[in-house]
């Protein structure tokens, strides 16, 4: 052990003599914490980014229209959300609660259908019933939302029996 003098002087008084030792030990506590914080921070940023991508669906353009209802436009944003799979589901479920934003609702239903999850069943049924009851008076992008909700509910076999689309009604 090497000995060195380290003197702390306060107001002219000698307070301590501290022996110092040289060793090859390097503390990794802070380095590990920084790495953990960086991973947590990256995950958090990923969640914030994914949430922003889902929220951006509200301004997503619609694809071509047929018989008054548009189809989804498969943009890079939509593809990225679908690729995130399970990570995107909580944000898509939040989007289904935005009934006054039919484009967002329609794309959320579309993404949930493409992810192949039933986790959006309850909010999708609730919105489907609302749109279905006023289907003859739907305006703007509401037919898009109803169509995408219908397709999603068909895929998960959850269309209410008394509200089956004409082509699905049991005879």
C-alpha positions as CSV (number, residue, x, y, z in Angstrom):
1,X,0.0,0.0,0.0
2,X,1.3,3.4,-1.0
3,X,0.9,6.1,1.6
4,X,0.3,9.7,0.7
5,X,-0.6,12.6,2.8
6,X,-3.8,14.4,2.2
7,X,-4.3,17.3,4.4
8,X,-7.5,19.1,4.8
9,X,-7.1,22.6,6.2
10,X,-9.9,24.6,7.5
11,X,-9.1,28.0,8.8
12,X,-5.4,27.1,9.2
13,X,-6.1,24.0,11.3
14,X,-5.0,20.5,10.4
15,X,-8.1,18.4,10.4
16,X,-7.0,15.0,9.1
17,X,-4.3,12.9,7.6
18,X,-5.8,10.3,5.3
19,X,-3.9,7.3,4.0
20,X,-4.4,6.6,0.3
21,X,-4.0,3.2,-1.4
22,X,-3.6,2.4,-5.0
23,X,-5.5,-0.5,-6.4
24,X,-6.9,-1.7,-9.7
25,X,-10.5,-1.8,-8.6
26,X,-12.8,0.3,-10.6
27,X,-16.3,0.9,-9.4
28,X,-19.0,-0.1,-11.9
29,X,-22.0,0.9,-9.8
30,X,-22.5,4.2,-11.7
31,X,-21.8,2.6,-15.0
32,X,-24.4,-0.1,-14.4
33,X,-26.9,2.5,-13.2
34,X,-26.3,4.6,-16.3
35,X,-26.8,1.6,-18.6
36,X,-30.0,0.7,-16.8
37,X,-31.2,4.3,-16.9
38,X,-30.3,4.5,-20.6
39,X,-32.3,1.3,-21.3
40,X,-35.2,2.6,-19.3
41,X,-35.0,5.9,-21.0
42,X,-34.9,4.3,-24.4
43,X,-37.9,2.1,-23.6
44,X,-39.7,5.2,-22.4
45,X,-38.8,7.1,-25.5
46,X,-40.0,4.2,-27.6
47,X,-43.4,4.2,-25.8
48,X,-43.7,8.0,-26.2
49,X,-42.9,7.6,-29.9
50,X,-45.3,4.7,-30.4
51,X,-48.1,6.7,-28.6
52,X,-47.4,9.7,-30.9
53,X,-47.6,7.4,-34.0
54,X,-50.9,6.1,-32.9
55,X,-52.2,9.6,-32.2
56,X,-51.0,10.7,-35.6
57,X,-53.4,8.2,-37.2
58,X,-56.1,10.9,-36.7
59,X,-54.5,12.8,-39.5
60,X,-53.7,9.8,-41.6
61,X,-55.1,10.0,-45.2
62,X,-57.7,7.5,-46.2
63,X,-57.3,5.3,-49.2
64,X,-59.6,5.0,-52.2
65,X,-63.3,5.1,-51.7
66,X,-65.9,2.7,-52.9
67,X,-69.6,3.1,-52.4
68,X,-69.1,6.1,-50.1
69,X,-66.6,4.4,-47.7
70,X,-62.8,4.7,-47.9
71,X,-60.3,1.9,-47.2
72,X,-57.2,2.3,-45.0
73,X,-54.1,3.7,-46.6
74,X,-51.1,1.5,-45.7
75,X,-48.6,4.2,-44.8
76,X,-45.2,3.7,-43.2
77,X,-46.7,4.9,-39.9
78,X,-49.5,2.3,-40.0
79,X,-47.0,-0.5,-41.0
80,X,-44.7,0.5,-38.0
81,X,-47.6,0.4,-35.6
82,X,-48.7,-3.0,-36.7
83,X,-45.1,-4.2,-36.6
84,X,-44.9,-3.2,-32.9
85,X,-47.7,-5.7,-32.2
86,X,-48.5,-6.1,-28.4
87,X,-46.6,-2.9,-27.5
88,X,-49.1,-0.8,-29.6
89,X,-52.2,-2.4,-28.2
90,X,-52.6,-0.1,-25.1
91,X,-52.4,3.0,-27.3
92,X,-54.8,1.6,-29.9
93,X,-57.3,0.8,-27.2
94,X,-57.0,4.5,-26.0
95,X,-57.6,5.5,-29.6
96,X,-60.9,3.5,-29.7
97,X,-62.2,5.7,-26.9
98,X,-62.0,8.7,-29.2
99,X,-65.4,8.3,-30.7
100,X,-65.4,11.9,-32.0
101,X,-62.4,11.1,-34.1
102,X,-63.6,8.5,-36.7
103,X,-60.4,8.4,-38.7
104,X,-58.4,7.5,-35.5
105,X,-61.1,5.0,-34.5
106,X,-61.1,3.4,-38.0
107,X,-57.3,3.1,-38.1
108,X,-57.1,1.8,-34.5
109,X,-59.6,-1.0,-35.5
110,X,-57.7,-1.7,-38.6
111,X,-54.4,-2.0,-36.7
112,X,-55.9,-4.2,-34.0
113,X,-57.3,-6.5,-36.7
114,X,-53.9,-6.7,-38.4
115,X,-52.2,-7.4,-35.1
116,X,-54.8,-10.2,-34.6
117,X,-55.8,-9.4,-31.0
118,X,-59.2,-9.6,-29.3
119,X,-58.1,-7.1,-26.6
120,X,-60.1,-4.3,-28.3
121,X,-63.3,-6.3,-28.3
122,X,-65.3,-4.3,-25.6
123,X,-64.6,-0.7,-26.8
124,X,-65.0,-1.8,-30.4
125,X,-68.4,-3.3,-29.7
126,X,-69.5,-0.2,-27.9
127,X,-68.5,2.0,-30.8
128,X,-69.9,-0.3,-33.4
129,X,-73.3,-0.2,-31.7
130,X,-73.2,3.6,-31.7
131,X,-72.3,3.9,-35.3
132,X,-74.6,1.0,-36.4
133,X,-77.6,2.6,-34.9
134,X,-77.0,5.8,-36.8
135,X,-75.6,4.1,-40.0
136,X,-78.1,5.9,-42.3
137,X,-77.0,9.3,-40.9
138,X,-73.3,8.8,-40.9
139,X,-71.3,11.6,-42.3
140,X,-67.7,12.4,-43.2
141,X,-65.3,9.7,-42.1
142,X,-67.8,7.9,-39.9
143,X,-68.6,5.2,-42.5
144,X,-64.8,4.5,-42.5
145,X,-64.8,3.9,-38.8
146,X,-68.0,1.7,-39.0
147,X,-66.5,-0.4,-41.8
148,X,-63.2,-0.9,-39.9
149,X,-65.0,-1.7,-36.7
150,X,-67.2,-4.2,-38.5
151,X,-64.2,-5.9,-40.2
152,X,-62.4,-6.1,-36.8
153,X,-65.4,-7.6,-35.0
154,X,-66.0,-10.1,-37.8
155,X,-62.3,-11.2,-37.6
156,X,-62.7,-11.8,-33.8
157,X,-66.2,-13.2,-34.2
158,X,-67.7,-10.6,-31.9
159,X,-70.3,-8.8,-34.1
160,X,-73.5,-8.5,-31.9
161,X,-76.1,-11.0,-33.2
162,X,-78.8,-8.4,-33.6
163,X,-76.5,-6.1,-35.6
164,X,-75.0,-8.4,-38.2
165,X,-74.1,-6.7,-41.5
166,X,-76.4,-7.8,-44.3
167,X,-73.9,-10.3,-45.8
168,X,-73.3,-12.0,-42.4
169,X,-76.9,-12.4,-41.2
170,X,-77.8,-15.9,-40.3
171,X,-80.8,-17.3,-42.2
